Amino acid sequence: MALEVHTLAQTPITAHVFSPDRSQLAVSLNSNDVQIYSRQGQEWVPTETLSEHDKLITSIDWAPHSNRIVTASQDRNAYVWQEVQDPETGKLVWKPTLVLLRINRAATHVRWSPKEDKFAVASGARAIAICSFDEENNWWVSKLLKKPIRSTVLSVDWHPNNVLLAAGSADMRARVFSAYIKEVDERPAASVWGSKLPFNTICGEYTSPAGGWVHTVEFSPSGDVLAFASHDSSVNIVYPTGPVFNIRISSLPFVTLTWTAENSLVAAGHDCQPVVFSGSEAGWQSVGSLDDTTGVKAADGPRAGYGGNTSVGRLKTGAFATFRDADTRGKSSLSGAGSASADTKLLTVHQNTITSIRPYQGHPGQVSMVSTTGVDGKLVIWDVNAVAGGR
């Protein structure tokens, strides 16, 4: 159930992240700038722009404890932004620090480690840069995870132990690496993923069943389970010492997911709605959507062109119905421009692909609300307990 719906822009939102206290929001509006919005009453108002990148910003992350922002871009760079006091005005301003990534292709995804002493940058250079701060030289340096990655890395996520890193890539595999850096990390305790963990150790490698790019990966709150979604319209739940569950969906692929508890997660993507999955080591299944797509939206009025009981998706648009009727029944409604079937408004709150989903309220293992942004320029806050029926 959508608790809040905000239209931030008329352009796609590539990535979003909230400040630790949820009073500010950083977004990439499909450009080379980061726009920071502040909450004023019920509205989000743009207050600052972070400009340093030359090309599209692909990913943003905001460290909850140190209050630092890291950005990654197609210009092959990453910057760490920190609030400092301007000596002239006395105001707090965001100051960027360049990161030496040593990659020759676009940076695609970035995430802070749980202790915030490292961050990982995925790239199109078939490598992941593990970045840490060099205090002697006062800059961020990187160490590259390369083998056996064979294509662009699309997504990364940290294990709670601050050492293991999950990565999904366009070579159709999700992998778990050791990102242990001797100068930064303490020796990690043994886990279900292994005990000896020198840098670049492969702790697990899992293939997308039907050969789809792995768009998103994430560890469960305990770190003992891995979930990944791929372009073959599937969600996979991996228990490293047990089974691997593959859930095939009949709609369009997911591109982002987040765990809400140890036994439940929410995934979203090209189908324009967040879908809840739940289960355990005994089995996993789709529970339903957070978006009620069966009835009329009170705020927007009737959304014509659909049957009330249809499953939602891009292929259920009025435009598609028009061509389907012309093809299968020889019917054409193009002459009646105002007819119901010519309407292309979806029954979902989001009107285009959801690009990013984030926990909004709660803590790891007990998330009660999530936020989504999409190509339609909307920010939506959802109650994860209000599931609107099965799929």
C-alpha positions in Angstrom: 0.0 0.0 0.0 1.4 3.4 -1.0 1.5 5.7 2.0 3.1 8.7 0.2 3.4 9.5 -3.5 5.7 12.4 -4.6 6.5 13.5 -8.2 10.0 14.8 -7.9 10.7 15.4 -11.6 9.5 14.8 -15.1 12.7 13.0 -15.8 13.8 9.5 -14.8 15.3 9.0 -11.4 18.4 6.8 -11.7 19.1 6.3 -8.0 17.9 7.6 -4.6 19.0 7.4 -1.0 17.8 9.0 2.2 19.8 10.8 4.9 20.1 8.9 8.2 17.3 10.9 9.8 15.1 10.8 6.6 14.9 14.6 6.5 16.9 14.8 3.2 16.9 12.8 0.0 19.7 12.5 -2.6 18.7 11.6 -6.2 20.2 11.4 -9.6 17.7 12.8 -12.1 19.3 10.9 -15.0 22.1 13.6 -15.2 25.6 14.3 -14.0 24.4 16.1 -10.8 23.1 14.9 -7.5 20.0 16.8 -6.4 19.5 17.0 -2.6 15.9 17.5 -1.5 14.8 18.5 2.0 11.5 17.6 3.7 9.3 20.7 4.3 5.9 19.6 5.6 4.5 17.1 3.2 6.7 18.2 0.3 10.2 17.5 -0.9 11.9 20.7 -1.9 15.3 20.8 -3.8 17.9 22.6 -1.7 21.4 21.7 -3.0 23.1 20.4 -6.1 26.3 18.4 -6.0 28.2 19.0 -9.2 31.5 17.4 -10.0 30.9 14.4 -12.4 31.1 14.8 -16.1 28.6 12.1 -17.1 25.5 10.4 -15.8 25.5 9.4 -12.1 24.6 5.8 -11.9 24.5 5.2 -8.2 24.5 7.0 -4.8 24.9 5.8 -1.2 24.6 7.8 2.0 26.5 6.5 5.1 24.1 6.5 8.1 26.8 7.0 10.8 29.5 9.1 9.2 26.9 11.1 7.1 29.1 10.9 4.0 27.7 10.5 0.5 29.5 8.5 -2.2 28.6 8.8 -5.9 29.5 6.7 -8.9 29.3 7.8 -12.5 29.7 6.8 -16.1 32.7 9.2 -16.2 34.7 6.3 -14.5 35.0 8.3 -11.2 33.6 8.2 -7.7 33.5 11.0 -5.2 33.1 11.0 -1.5 31.1 14.0 -0.3 31.4 15.3 3.3 29.7 18.3 4.9 32.2 20.9 6.0 31.9 24.5 7.2 32.5 27.1 4.6 35.1 29.5 6.1 33.6 32.5 4.3 29.9 32.1 5.0 30.0 29.7 7.9 27.4 27.5 6.3 27.7 23.8 5.9 28.6 22.8 2.3 29.2 19.4 0.6 32.9 19.0 -0.3 33.9 16.3 -2.7 37.0 14.1 -2.6 38.1 12.2 -5.7 38.5 8.4 -5.4 41.4 6.7 -7.4 39.3 3.9 -8.9 41.7 2.8 -11.6 39.0 1.6 -13.9 38.7 2.3 -17.7 34.9 1.8 -18.0 31.8 3.3 -16.4 31.2 2.9 -12.6 27.7 1.3 -12.4 26.9 0.8 -8.7 28.3 1.8 -5.3 27.7 0.8 -1.6 29.2 1.7 1.7 30.4 -1.2 3.9 28.5 -1.7 7.3 31.4 -0.1 9.3 31.7 2.7 6.7 35.5 2.3 6.4 35.3 0.9 2.9 33.0 1.1 -0.1 32.6 -1.0 -3.2 32.3 0.3 -6.8 31.0 -2.0 -9.5 32.1 -1.2 -13.1 31.9 -2.0 -16.7 35.7 -2.9 -16.6 34.9 -6.4 -15.4 36.2 -5.4 -12.0 35.0 -4.2 -8.6 36.9 -1.5 -6.8 37.2 -1.9 -3.0 38.0 1.6 -1.8 39.5 2.5 1.6 41.0 5.7 3.0 44.7 6.3 3.0 45.4 8.6 5.9 49.0 9.3 4.9 48.1 10.7 1.5 44.6 11.9 2.6 42.8 10.2 -0.3 40.7 7.2 -1.1 42.5 4.3 -2.8 41.2 1.2 -4.4 42.0 -2.5 -4.7 40.4 -4.4 -7.6 38.5 -7.6 -7.5 38.8 -9.0 -11.0 38.8 -12.8 -11.4 36.7 -14.5 -12.6 34.3 -11.7 -13.6 33.7 -11.8 -17.4 31.4 -8.9 -18.0 30.0 -5.6 -16.5 29.2 -5.8 -12.8 25.7 -4.4 -12.3 25.2 -4.5 -8.5 27.1 -5.1 -5.2 26.0 -5.6 -1.6 28.0 -6.0 1.6 27.7 -8.8 4.1 27.2 -7.6 7.8 30.7 -8.8 8.7 32.2 -6.0 6.6 34.4 -8.4 4.6 32.3 -10.4 2.2 30.8 -8.8 -0.9 28.1 -10.1 -3.2 28.1 -9.0 -6.9 25.7 -9.6 -9.8 27.0 -9.2 -13.3 26.1 -9.3 -17.0 28.0 -12.7 -17.3 24.8 -14.1 -15.8 26.3 -14.9 -12.4 26.0 -13.8 -8.8 29.1 -14.2 -6.8 30.3 -13.8 -3.2 33.8 -12.5 -2.9 36.1 -11.8 0.0 37.0 -8.1 0.1 39.3 -8.4 3.1 42.0 -5.7 3.3 44.7 -6.4 5.8 45.3 -2.8 6.7 41.6 -2.0 7.3 39.8 -5.2 8.5 40.1 -7.3 11.5 40.2 -11.1 10.8 36.5 -12.1 10.3 34.9 -14.9 12.2 34.0 -18.1 10.2 30.6 -18.0 8.6 28.4 -20.2 6.3 30.4 -18.6 3.5 33.8 -19.9 4.7 36.6 -19.3 7.2 39.8 -18.5 5.2 39.1 -15.3 3.4 42.1 -13.7 1.7 41.3 -10.9 -0.8 39.5 -12.1 -4.0 38.5 -15.5 -2.6 35.4 -16.8 -4.3 33.0 -17.9 -1.5 30.2 -18.8 -3.9 29.2 -18.6 -7.5 25.6 -19.0 -8.7 24.3 -18.9 -12.3 21.0 -17.4 -13.5 19.0 -20.4 -14.4 17.8 -19.2 -17.9 20.9 -17.1 -18.6 19.7 -13.6 -17.7 21.9 -10.7 -16.5 21.9 -10.5 -12.8 20.5 -7.0 -12.1 20.5 -7.0 -8.3 22.0 -8.9 -5.3 21.5 -8.5 -1.6 22.4 -10.4 1.6 19.7 -11.1 4.1 19.9 -9.2 7.5 21.9 -12.1 9.0 24.2 -12.5 6.0 23.4 -16.2 5.8 21.2 -16.0 2.7 21.7 -14.4 -0.7 19.0 -13.2 -3.0 19.5 -12.1 -6.6 17.1 -11.2 -9.5 18.0 -11.6 -13.1 16.7 -10.6 -16.5 15.1 -14.0 -17.1 12.2 -12.8 -14.9 13.4 -14.9 -11.9 14.3 -14.3 -8.2 16.8 -16.7 -6.7 17.3 -17.4 -3.0 20.6 -19.0 -2.1 21.3 -20.9 1.1 25.1 -21.6 0.8 25.0 -24.9 2.8 21.5 -25.8 1.6 19.1 -25.4 -1.3 18.9 -22.7 -4.0 15.3 -21.6 -4.7 14.4 -20.3 -8.2 11.1 -18.4 -8.5 10.0 -17.7 -12.0 7.5 -14.9 -12.5 5.1 -14.5 -15.4 5.7 -10.7 -15.7 8.6 -8.5 -16.6 12.0 -8.7 -14.9 13.0 -7.2 -11.6 16.0 -4.9 -11.4 16.1 -4.1 -7.7 15.3 -5.8 -4.4 15.7 -5.3 -0.6 15.2 -7.6 2.4 12.5 -6.5 4.9 13.1 -9.5 7.3 15.1 -12.7 7.4 12.2 -14.5 5.8 10.9 -11.8 3.4 12.0 -9.4 0.6 10.5 -6.9 -1.8 11.5 -6.8 -5.5 10.6 -4.3 -8.2 11.5 -3.5 -11.7 10.0 -3.3 -15.2 6.6 -4.5 -14.0 6.2 -1.1 -12.2 5.1 -2.5 -8.8 6.9 -3.8 -5.7 6.3 -7.5 -5.2 6.7 -9.4 -1.8 8.3 -12.8 -1.5 8.5 -14.8 1.7 9.8 -18.2 2.8 12.4 -20.2 4.6 14.9 -23.0 3.9 11.8 -25.2 3.3 10.7 -23.1 0.3 9.9 -19.6 -1.1 7.0 -18.1 -2.9 5.5 -14.8 -4.1 3.0 -13.4 -1.6 1.6 -10.5 -3.5 2.1 -6.9 -4.5 2.4 -3.8 -2.3 0.4 -2.0 -5.0 -3.4 -2.5 -5.2 -3.9 -2.9 -8.9 -7.4 -4.4 -8.8 -9.5 -1.3 -8.1 -9.8 2.4 -9.1 -7.3 4.8 -7.7 -9.2 7.5 -5.8 -6.7 10.2 -6.4 -6.4 9.7 -10.2 -10.0 8.6 -11.0 -10.7 5.6 -13.2 -7.9 4.2 -15.2 -9.6 3.0 -18.3 -8.4 0.4 -20.7 -8.0 -2.4 -18.3 -10.2 -5.2 -16.8 -10.4 -4.9 -13.0 -9.0 -8.4 -12.6 -6.0 -8.3 -14.9 -2.4 -8.7 -13.7 -0.6 -5.5 -14.2 2.4 -5.0 -16.4 3.7 -2.9 -19.3 1.9 -5.3 -21.7 -1.4 -4.4 -20.2 -1.4 -0.8 -21.4 -4.1 0.6 -23.6 -1.7 0.9 -26.5 -0.9 -2.8 -26.4 -4.7 -3.6 -26.1 -5.3 -1.6 -29.3 -2.8 -3.5 -31.4 -3.8 -6.8 -29.9 -7.4 -6.2 -30.8 -6.4 -5.2 -34.3 -4.3 -8.3 -34.7 -6.6 -10.9 -33.2 -10.1 -9.5 -33.8 -9.6 -7.2 -36.8 -10.9 -4.4 -34.6 -9.5 -0.9 -34.6 -10.2 1.9 -32.1 -7.7 4.3 -33.5 -10.4 6.5 -34.9 -11.9 7.0 -31.5 -9.0 8.8 -29.9 -10.9 9.3 -26.7 -11.9 5.7 -26.3 -11.1 3.7 -23.2 -8.7 1.3 -24.9 -6.6 4.2 -26.2 -5.8 5.2 -22.6 -2.2 4.3 -21.6 -2.3 5.0 -17.9 -1.3 2.0 -15.8 -3.2 0.7 -12.8 0.0 0.9 -10.8 1.2 3.9 -8.8 4.5 4.0 -10.7 3.9 4.6 -14.4 7.2 3.2 -15.6 10.1 1.0 -14.5 11.1 1.1 -10.8 14.8 1.7 -10.8 15.6 1.7 -7.1 14.1 0.3 -3.8 15.4 1.1 -0.4 14.5 0.4 3.3 12.7 3.6 4.6 11.6 2.8 8.2 12.8 0.2 10.7 16.1 -1.5 11.1 17.8 -4.6 9.4 15.6 -7.6 10.0 12.5 -5.5 10.8 11.8 -3.1 8.0 8.3 -1.7 8.1 8.4 0.7 5.1 10.3 0.9 1.8 10.8 3.6 -0.7 10.9 3.3 -4.5 11.8 5.6 -7.3 11.4 5.1 -11.1 11.7 6.3 -14.6 8.4 8.2 -14.1 10.1 10.6 -11.7 8.1 9.5 -8.7 9.1 8.7 -5.1 6.7 6.4 -3.4 6.7 5.2 0.3 5.1 1.8 0.9 3.9 -0.1 3.9 5.5 -3.6 3.6 2.8 -5.2 5.7 -0.1 -4.1 3.4 0.2 -6.8 0.7 -2.6 -6.4 -1.9 -3.3 -10.1 -2.8 -1.4 -12.7 -4.7 0.0 -12.7 -8.2 
